Amino acid sequence: MSKVTVLTFARYYLPGFKAGGPIRTISNMVEALGDEFDFRIICSDRDFMDGAAYPSVVPASWIRVGKAWVYYTPPIRWVALRWLRLLRNTPHDIIYLNSLFDPNYTLSLLLANRMRGASARRVVLAPRGEFSVGALGIKSWKKIPFLTATKLLGLYRGVIWHASTPGEAADIQQRMGTSQHVVVARNFPTKNFLKTCPSVIHDFGGALRMVFLSRITRMKNLDYALRVLSHCKVNVQFDIWGTLEDRQYWQECQALMRNMPAHVTVKYCGAAEHSAVANILSNYDMLFLPTRGENYGHVISEALSVGTAVLISNRTFWRNLNHSGVGWDLPLENGEVAFRMAIEEASHKVKASRLEWRRTVFQFAETQFNDKSLLEANRSVFRHAIDTPAEGV
């Protein structure tokens, strides 16, 4: 029996890293399911915010990358017609899209697939958290009218939605209607991050070492973290890693950084290549990410998998962390006091038993990442699409 071919469209893919979690979501899925499904990935020939193409790839040709075949495309005009030709010339069973609003890698694809008429294929669309309250709250003046218009026009008619969590499934149905076809399957963690928990931990001079590792955007809420730290009473070293996506927002964050108390040290360390993320995270006591919303949060799972605790908002998949002794997930709406209290508690924990805490976090990650149901849930997303006729697409 031949493999089911999943023609996947994503603006950014390996060897890129600057777009963050979405790249890891797809690459982890390919690694986990690539022996069962034939993944054909179409993406940009350059990384996020880069003007030049990857030097290591040949554009407009299929290249083997891990367990997938990847087609790197240069910037093009009349993209819907280009996709129509590619859809006709590339045998496939399913079209898999990875954004709600992307004009080139989602909207043009939906139009191109419609233009095929009877030969149209079933579309699976993973919105990657774009239906969350936090995501829709940014530029809502543009996003909400767009969603209203697409519902009236039936742009997403016949789509199977891939939600990463039950919460995301509820967000999809709230905006698009309860009749929408939604399948829930959580994202795969990055397996190679799991390693032996370190037996020796350096003291780092007594300060609580915290890290922010994500794209510098309003969605990730770095300014909130900085305001919390500006009122902390304990010694903290806070390092910021990430791509400077929003320059105006970064200037606002820099203004906050200049007004820190003497016992709180803040430093920007630059963008982090994914191959270095595990080592970076393992050098800190706690990840601090008060995000406005994540449909999964790869950097959270990556921190846990190297024994680093997390302090995050309650707008992610990761919940009840304090109950498990591996961190805190707190509501943003209640203000910054609870976050400051968590930081002070973390500081005391580190001084009393830094190594023991890391072991607890590491063991929690091992249990979470060995969930056998994860493979079957993701497999069923594509099996279900194959079994569902493409009528109405």
LINRA-V592553 format. One record per residue. RES is the residue in one letter. SS is DSSP state (@ for helix, = for strand, . for the rest). PHI is phi in degrees with one decimal (999 if undefined). OMEGA is omega as a letter, one per 40 degrees, with the letter a starting at -180 (NA if undefined). Layout:
BEGIN
res:ss:phi:omega
RES:SS:PHI:OMEGA
RES:SS:PHI:OMEGA
END
This chain:
BEGIN
res:ss:phi:omega
M:.:999:a
S:.:-75.2:i
K:.:-70.0:i
V:=:-73.1:a
T:=:-95.3:a
V:=:-106.3:i
L:=:-84.5:a
T:=:-105.6:i
F:=:-113.7:i
A:.:-149.7:a
R:.:-59.1:a
Y:.:-127.7:i
Y:.:-150.7:i
L:.:-55.9:e
P:.:-84.4:i
G:.:-66.0:i
F:.:-144.4:a
K:.:-71.3:i
A:.:-81.4:i
G:.:77.9:a
G:@:-54.3:a
P:@:-55.9:i
I:@:-64.2:a
R:@:-69.1:i
T:@:-57.3:a
I:@:-73.2:a
S:@:-64.8:i
N:@:-67.6:i
M:@:-64.9:i
V:@:-61.3:i
E:@:-62.7:a
A:@:-79.6:a
L:@:-113.5:a
G:.:-64.3:i
D:.:-80.5:a
E:.:-102.0:a
F:=:-121.9:i
D:=:-93.3:a
F:=:-86.7:i
R:=:-116.3:a
I:=:-111.0:i
I:=:-115.1:a
C:=:-148.7:i
S:=:-71.3:i
D:.:-87.5:i
R:.:-145.4:a
D:.:-78.7:i
F:.:-54.9:i
M:.:70.3:i
D:.:-92.8:i
G:.:-87.6:a
A:.:-110.1:i
A:.:-73.4:i
Y:.:-59.9:i
P:.:-70.7:a
S:.:-93.7:a
V:.:-118.7:i
V:.:-102.4:a
P:.:-69.6:i
A:.:58.9:i
S:.:-151.5:a
W:=:-82.3:a
I:=:-126.7:i
R:=:-77.1:i
V:=:-129.9:a
G:.:62.7:a
K:.:-98.0:a
A:=:-124.5:i
W:=:-99.9:a
V:=:-123.5:i
Y:=:-116.7:a
Y:=:-94.2:a
T:=:-109.8:i
P:.:-73.7:i
P:.:-57.7:a
I:.:-136.5:i
R:.:-101.5:a
W:.:52.5:a
V:@:-64.8:a
A:@:-61.8:i
L:@:-67.7:i
R:@:-62.6:i
W:@:-65.1:i
L:@:-60.6:i
R:@:-63.9:a
L:@:-66.9:i
L:@:-62.2:a
R:@:-70.7:a
N:@:-96.5:a
T:.:-117.3:i
P:.:-58.8:a
H:.:-161.4:i
D:.:-108.3:a
I:=:-136.8:i
I:=:-105.1:a
Y:=:-118.6:a
L:=:-107.8:a
N:.:-130.6:i
S:.:-161.7:i
L:.:-88.9:a
F:.:-108.1:a
D:.:-60.4:a
P:@:-66.2:a
N:@:-90.7:a
Y:@:-101.9:i
T:@:-135.2:a
L:@:-62.1:i
S:@:-64.7:i
L:@:-67.8:i
L:@:-60.5:i
L:@:-66.3:a
A:@:-62.5:i
N:@:-66.2:i
R:@:-62.7:a
M:.:-66.7:a
R:.:-79.8:i
G:@:64.2:a
A:@:-66.1:a
S:@:-91.2:i
A:.:-61.7:a
R:.:-107.7:i
R:=:-64.3:a
V:=:-108.4:i
V:=:-108.1:a
L:=:-122.5:i
A:.:-103.3:a
P:.:-75.6:i
R:.:54.4:i
G:.:82.5:a
E:.:-73.5:i
F:.:-90.4:a
S:.:-65.9:i
V:@:-59.2:a
G:@:-63.8:a
A:@:-68.9:a
L:@:-70.0:i
G:@:-70.9:i
I:.:-90.1:a
K:.:58.2:a
S:@:-61.5:i
W:@:-59.5:a
K:@:-102.2:a
K:@:-72.6:a
I:@:-64.5:i
P:@:-60.6:i
F:@:-62.2:a
L:@:-62.7:i
T:@:-61.3:a
A:@:-65.9:a
T:@:-65.9:i
K:@:-65.1:i
L:@:-66.0:a
L:@:-84.4:a
G:.:70.7:a
L:.:-60.6:a
Y:.:-98.2:a
R:.:-60.1:i
G:.:84.1:a
V:.:-73.5:i
I:=:-96.3:a
W:=:-88.7:i
H:=:-102.1:i
A:=:-96.2:a
S:.:-83.5:a
T:.:-144.3:i
P:@:-58.6:i
G:@:-63.0:i
E:@:-68.3:i
A:@:-60.2:i
A:@:-64.9:i
D:@:-62.3:i
I:@:-61.9:a
Q:@:-70.2:i
Q:@:-65.1:a
R:@:-86.9:a
M:@:-106.7:i
G:.:111.7:a
T:.:-70.9:i
S:.:-81.5:a
Q:.:-64.3:a
H:=:-87.3:a
V:=:-122.4:i
V:=:-117.1:a
V:=:-104.1:i
A:.:-152.0:a
R:.:-69.0:i
N:.:-67.5:i
F:.:-79.0:i
P:.:-74.4:i
T:.:-82.1:a
K:@:-61.4:a
N:@:-73.2:i
F:@:-77.8:a
L:.:-69.0:i
K:.:-148.8:i
T:.:-64.6:i
C:.:-64.3:a
P:.:-61.7:i
S:.:-94.5:i
V:.:-129.7:i
I:.:-124.7:i
H:.:-75.1:a
D:.:-78.4:a
F:@:59.5:i
G:@:74.4:i
G:@:91.3:i
A:.:-79.3:i
L:=:-75.1:a
R:=:-93.8:a
M:=:-118.9:a
V:=:-139.1:i
F:=:-110.3:i
L:=:-134.0:a
S:.:-173.3:i
R:.:-65.9:a
I:.:-85.2:i
T:.:-141.1:i
R:@:-61.2:a
M:@:-61.1:a
K:@:-83.3:i
N:.:68.6:i
L:@:-60.3:a
D:@:-61.2:i
Y:@:-62.7:i
A:@:-59.8:a
L:@:-66.5:i
R:@:-66.2:i
V:@:-60.7:a
L:@:-65.2:a
S:.:-66.5:i
H:.:-114.5:i
C:.:-73.5:a
K:.:-101.6:a
V:.:-104.7:i
N:.:-72.4:a
V:=:-136.5:i
Q:=:-110.5:a
F:=:-119.1:i
D:=:-105.7:a
I:=:-112.8:i
W:=:-121.1:i
G:.:159.6:i
T:.:-73.3:i
L:.:-80.2:a
E:.:-80.0:a
D:.:-114.8:a
R:@:-66.1:i
Q:@:-63.6:i
Y:@:-63.1:i
W:@:-62.9:i
Q:@:-63.4:i
E:@:-64.1:i
C:@:-66.9:i
Q:@:-61.7:i
A:@:-62.0:i
L:@:-67.8:a
M:@:-62.7:a
R:.:-75.7:a
N:.:-118.2:i
M:.:-84.3:i
P:.:-67.0:a
A:.:-62.3:a
H:.:-86.1:i
V:=:-119.1:a
T:=:-104.4:a
V:=:-122.3:a
K:=:-142.2:i
Y:=:-91.7:a
C:=:-107.6:i
G:=:100.9:i
A:.:-76.8:a
A:.:-114.0:i
E:.:-65.8:a
H:@:-61.6:i
S:@:-64.0:a
A:@:-100.0:a
V:@:-62.3:a
A:@:-59.5:a
N:@:-65.4:i
I:@:-61.5:a
L:@:-62.8:a
S:@:-68.2:i
N:.:-88.1:a
Y:.:-122.4:i
D:.:-80.6:a
M:=:-155.0:i
L:=:-83.7:i
F:=:-118.2:a
L:=:-140.5:i
P:.:-80.7:a
T:.:-59.6:i
R:.:-78.1:i
G:.:160.1:i
E:.:-138.6:i
N:.:-78.9:i
Y:.:-145.1:a
G:.:98.5:a
H:@:-60.8:a
V:@:-65.3:i
I:@:-67.5:i
S:@:-64.6:a
E:@:-69.0:i
A:@:-64.6:a
L:@:-59.0:a
S:@:-71.0:i
V:.:-111.5:i
G:.:84.8:a
T:.:-98.8:i
A:=:-66.4:a
V:=:-133.7:i
L:=:-122.9:a
I:=:-136.2:i
S:=:-77.9:i
N:.:-92.2:a
R:.:-107.9:i
T:.:-134.9:i
F:.:-64.2:a
W:.:-82.7:a
R:.:-130.1:i
N:.:56.3:a
L:@:-69.2:a
N:@:-64.3:i
H:@:-61.5:i
S:@:-88.6:i
G:.:75.5:a
V:.:-119.0:i
G:=:150.2:a
W:=:-141.8:i
D:=:-123.7:a
L:=:-120.9:i
P:.:-72.8:i
L:.:-71.4:a
E:.:-67.5:a
N:.:-81.2:i
G:.:87.5:a
E:.:-96.3:a
V:@:-62.4:a
A:@:-62.0:i
F:@:-66.4:i
R:@:-64.1:i
M:@:-63.9:i
A:@:-64.7:i
I:@:-64.3:i
E:@:-65.5:i
E:@:-65.2:i
A:@:-62.6:i
S:@:-60.7:i
H:@:-67.0:i
K:@:-61.7:a
V:@:-62.6:a
K:@:-66.3:a
A:@:-82.2:a
S:@:-159.5:a
R:@:-58.0:a
L:@:-66.3:a
E:@:-62.6:i
W:@:-64.3:i
R:@:-62.5:i
R:@:-64.5:i
T:@:-60.8:i
V:@:-63.6:a
F:@:-62.5:i
Q:@:-65.3:i
F:@:-60.6:a
A:@:-63.4:i
E:@:-57.4:a
T:@:-65.6:a
Q:@:-64.9:a
F:@:-85.1:i
N:.:-101.1:i
D:.:-74.7:a
K:.:-68.4:a
S:@:-71.0:a
L:@:-62.7:a
L:@:-63.6:a
E:@:-66.8:i
A:@:-63.4:i
N:@:-72.1:i
R:@:-60.7:a
S:@:-69.3:i
V:@:-57.7:a
F:@:-81.7:i
R:@:-62.1:i
H:@:-63.9:i
A:@:-63.8:i
I:@:-64.8:a
D:@:-80.2:a
T:.:-102.3:a
P:.:-60.0:a
A:.:-87.7:i
E:.:-66.2:i
G:.:84.8:a
V:.:-73.2:NA
END
